[in-house]
């Protein structure tokens, strides 16, 4: 099939530059509503039509976006067939096979379902992909045998793989198009009229000026975190004090509270112990257990429950049995089992953020903790519900965030009993 050389009036200059860039790796940081998906669909058709027996894989942030991208592919194929004659031999909702045996497949982002392909890859709105790092790990080997990868997105904060590729990966050919760049090259939009309809300045900067804004998506901002950080030795107990407390040889001046987020295979189990001095909570211990057997988790938890006034434990899924055992041994008045429903997570997250906003918490300057706290994002579902999400990384899945949130929650509940640490350590 002859090469596709004539664009006519289909693409604007900035779209043509991206399509004509034949680099193996290229990335496009682009404003909303400038036609980046339209241009990407054009290149996908071009690669499939000009090369026999070639796979082109399109991966979008959601099923709806995947279908919309495929509709753009079909538009370009219809335009191509007007010039060249029939090129499509078979068509389904998510796959098109051409007469030259090339295929174009469009899928929603999922690390499991995108594995096993070998061909050219297009990642559309990559900053919006859930688990973008896992998507990248799954797809990068796809292009090993000389294929190409194209990454396009509007920015969404700095806690995702799109930001890392744009900012730190020097192998990529990089394209950037703000709304003003697009208008300058022929996009028929009035930027000022568009800006007047945007709710806030951060949204305008991120969605249309292509700025990576940390605080645009973080539920707890770096400024909040930094204002409550102290040196680790000022906050965390050293091992000598910790062991003395666990053995009953050290009596803290304040009241102790505990929060536990339970994991097993994929996620960490984290126990956060805080001491309340006046109206300020000091993080005294942050115990992290990776793939620890439940017997080890139980021993660590029970050793601390002996010494705290109140605890809140994640009972969701695999945490149910451990939370139940803790309540049976120490009493429901001392241990609250928290099921992570959407309303419960909202209450926990808001309670933790309020503690940072009011500077009623002190945490150590630890990078993993800081990133965990900053990684959680507040989102609104299609049904109008509030959801809190965070990407799963090698350092966990916001497990420290939820353990600390549970500890803060435990400290905020009214107590109807006198604080009396148990004298017997569980073995």
Residue pairs with C-beta under 8 A, 6 or more apart in sequence:
1 49
1 50
1 84
1 87
1 100
2 84
3 50
4 45
4 46
4 49
4 50
4 80
6 83
7 16
7 19
10 42
10 76
10 79
11 19
11 35
11 38
11 39
11 42
12 35
12 182
12 185
12 186
12 187
13 185
13 186
14 34
14 175
14 177
14 181
14 182
14 185
15 35
15 36
15 38
15 39
15 42
17 175
18 26
18 28
18 36
18 39
18 40
18 43
18 175
19 39
19 42
19 43
19 46
21 173
21 175
23 148
23 172
23 173
24 143
24 148
24 149
25 148
25 149
25 169
25 171
25 172
25 173
26 148
26 149
26 150
26 151
26 172
26 173
26 174
26 175
27 150
27 151
27 152
27 162
27 165
27 166
27 169
27 172
27 173
27 174
27 175
28 36
28 150
28 151
28 152
28 153
28 174
28 175
28 176
28 177
29 153
29 154
29 155
29 166
29 174
29 175
29 176
29 177
29 210
30 36
30 152
30 153
30 154
30 175
30 176
30 177
30 210
31 154
31 177
31 178
31 179
31 181
31 182
31 207
31 208
31 209
31 210
32 154
32 179
32 207
32 208
33 179
33 189
34 177
34 179
34 182
34 187
35 182
35 187
36 124
36 152
36 177
37 68
37 69
37 72
37 124
37 125
37 152
38 72
40 58
40 69
40 122
40 124
40 150
40 152
41 58
41 69
41 72
41 73
41 75
41 76
42 76
43 122
43 150
44 56
44 58
44 73
44 104
44 120
44 122
45 73
45 76
45 77
45 80
45 104
47 54
47 56
47 120
47 148
48 54
48 56
48 98
48 100
48 102
48 103
48 104
49 80
49 87
49 98
49 100
49 102
51 100
51 102
52 100
52 101
52 102
53 100
53 101
53 102
54 102
54 103
54 119
54 120
55 102
55 103
55 105
55 117
55 118
55 119
55 120
56 102
56 103
56 104
56 105
56 119
56 120
56 122
57 105
57 107
57 114
57 117
57 119
57 120
57 121
57 122
57 139
57 142
58 66
58 69
58 70
58 73
58 104
58 105
58 106
58 107
58 122
58 124
59 66
59 106
59 107
59 108
59 109
59 114
59 121
59 122
59 123
59 124
59 129
59 135
59 139
60 66
60 68
60 69
60 106
60 107
60 108
60 109
60 124
60 125
61 108
61 109
61 124
61 125
61 126
61 128
61 129
61 130
62 108
62 109
62 128
63 108
65 108
65 124
65 125
66 94
66 106
66 107
66 108
67 93
67 94
67 106
69 106
69 124
70 93
70 94
70 96
70 104
70 106
73 96
73 104
73 106
74 91
74 96
77 87
77 88
77 96
80 87
81 87
81 88
86 99
87 98
87 99
87 100
88 96
88 97
88 98
88 99
89 97
89 98
89 99
90 96
90 97
91 97
94 105
94 106
94 107
95 103
95 104
95 105
95 106
96 103
96 104
97 103
98 104
105 117
107 113
107 114
109 129
109 130
109 131
109 132
109 135
110 135
111 131
111 134
111 135
111 137
111 138
112 138
114 135
114 138
114 139
114 142
115 138
117 139
117 142
118 142
118 144
118 145
118 147
119 142
119 143
119 147
120 143
120 147
120 148
120 149
120 150
121 139
121 142
121 143
121 147
121 148
121 149
121 150
122 149
122 150
122 152
123 129
123 135
123 139
123 149
123 150
123 151
123 152
123 153
124 152
124 153
125 152
125 153
125 154
126 132
126 135
126 151
126 152
126 153
126 160
126 161
126 162
126 165
127 153
127 154
127 155
127 156
127 157
127 160
127 162
127 163
128 153
128 156
129 135
129 160
129 161
129 162
130 389
130 391
131 391
131 392
132 160
132 161
132 162
132 391
133 160
133 161
133 391
133 392
133 393
134 392
135 161
136 161
136 165
139 149
140 149
142 149
143 149
151 162
151 165
151 172
153 162
154 206
154 207
154 210
155 162
155 163
155 166
155 206
155 210
155 211
155 212
155 213
156 162
156 206
156 216
156 217
157 163
157 212
157 213
157 214
157 216
157 217
157 218
157 377
158 167
158 212
158 214
159 214
159 217
159 218
159 374
159 375
159 377
159 391
160 391
163 212
165 172
166 172
166 174
166 212
167 212
176 210
177 210
178 208
178 209
178 210
179 187
179 189
179 191
179 194
179 208
179 209
180 191
180 209
182 189
183 189
183 191
191 208
194 208
195 204
195 208
198 204
198 207
198 208
202 213
202 215
202 216
203 216
205 211
205 213
205 216
206 212
206 213
206 216
214 221
214 222
214 374
215 221
215 222
215 223
217 377
218 374
218 375
218 376
218 377
219 349
219 353
219 376
219 377
219 378
219 388
220 352
220 353
220 356
220 373
220 374
220 376
221 374
222 370
222 374
224 353
224 356
224 357
225 356
225 363
225 370
225 373
225 374
227 356
227 359
228 355
228 356
228 359
228 361
228 362
228 363
229 362
229 363
229 364
229 365
229 370
230 362
230 363
230 364
230 365
231 364
231 365
232 364
232 365
232 366
234 362
234 364
235 282
235 283
235 284
235 362
235 363
235 364
236 283
236 284
236 285
236 286
236 364
237 245
237 284
237 285
241 250
242 284
242 285
244 250
245 252
245 307
246 303
246 304
246 307
246 425
247 425
248 306
248 307
248 421
248 423
248 425
251 421
252 275
252 284
253 275
253 277
254 275
254 276
254 277
254 282
255 275
255 276
255 309
255 411
255 419
256 273
256 274
256 275
256 276
256 284
256 307
256 308
256 309
256 421
257 273
257 274
257 275
257 276
257 281
257 308
257 309
257 310
257 311
257 407
257 408
257 410
257 411
258 271
258 272
258 273
258 274
258 304
258 305
258 308
258 310
258 311
258 312
258 406
258 407
258 410
259 271
259 272
259 274
259 311
259 312
259 313
259 402
259 403
259 404
259 405
259 406
259 407
259 408
259 409
259 410
260 269
260 270
260 271
260 272
260 301
260 311
260 312
260 313
260 314
260 319
260 403
260 406
261 267
261 268
261 269
261 270
261 314
261 399
261 400
261 402
261 403
261 406
262 269
262 297
262 313
262 314
262 316
262 318
262 319
262 322
262 323
263 269
263 270
263 318
263 396
263 397
263 399
264 291
264 294
264 318
265 291
266 392
266 397
267 392
267 396
267 397
267 399
268 288
268 289
268 290
268 396
268 397
268 399
268 400
269 288
269 289
269 290
269 292
269 297
269 399
270 286
270 287
270 288
270 289
270 396
270 399
270 400
270 402
270 403
271 285
271 286
271 287
271 289
271 300
271 301
271 304
271 403
272 283
272 285
272 286
272 287
272 400
272 403
272 404
272 406
272 407
273 283
273 284
273 285
273 286
273 287
273 304
273 308
273 407
274 281
274 282
274 283
274 284
274 361
274 404
274 407
274 408
274 411
275 281
275 282
275 284
276 282
276 411
279 360
280 359
280 360
280 361
280 362
281 355
281 360
281 361
281 362
281 407
281 408
281 411
282 361
282 362
283 361
283 362
283 363
283 364
283 404
283 407
285 304
286 364
286 366
286 369
286 400
286 403
286 404
287 300
288 396
288 399
288 400
289 296
289 297
289 300
292 300
294 321
294 322
297 322
298 322
298 325
299 426
299 427
301 313
301 322
301 326
302 326
302 329
302 330
302 426
303 425
303 426
304 311
305 311
305 326
305 329
305 330
305 334
305 335
305 426
306 421
306 422
306 424
306 425
306 426
307 421
307 422
308 334
308 421
309 334
309 415
309 419
310 334
310 335
310 336
310 410
310 411
310 413
310 415
311 326
311 330
311 334
311 335
311 336
311 410
312 335
312 336
312 338
312 406
312 407
312 409
312 410
313 319
313 322
313 323
313 326
313 335
313 336
313 337
313 338
313 406
314 323
314 338
314 340
314 402
314 406
315 322
315 323
315 324
315 337
315 338
315 339
316 339
316 340
320 337
323 335
323 337
324 337
326 335
326 337
327 335
327 337
329 426
330 422
333 416
333 417
336 410
336 413
338 344
338 348
338 406
338 409
340 402
342 385
342 386
342 387
345 387
345 388
345 402
346 386
346 388
347 409
348 402
348 405
348 406
348 408
348 409
349 376
349 378
349 388
349 401
349 405
351 405
351 408
351 409
351 412
352 361
352 401
352 404
352 405
352 408
354 360
355 361
355 408
361 408
363 369
363 373
363 404
368 395
368 396
368 400
369 400
371 393
371 395
372 390
372 395
372 396
372 398
372 399
372 400
372 401
373 400
373 401
373 404
375 390
375 391
375 393
375 398
375 401
376 388
376 389
376 390
376 398
376 401
377 388
377 389
377 390
378 386
378 387
378 388
379 386
379 387
379 388
379 389
380 386
380 387
381 387
390 397
390 398
390 401
391 397
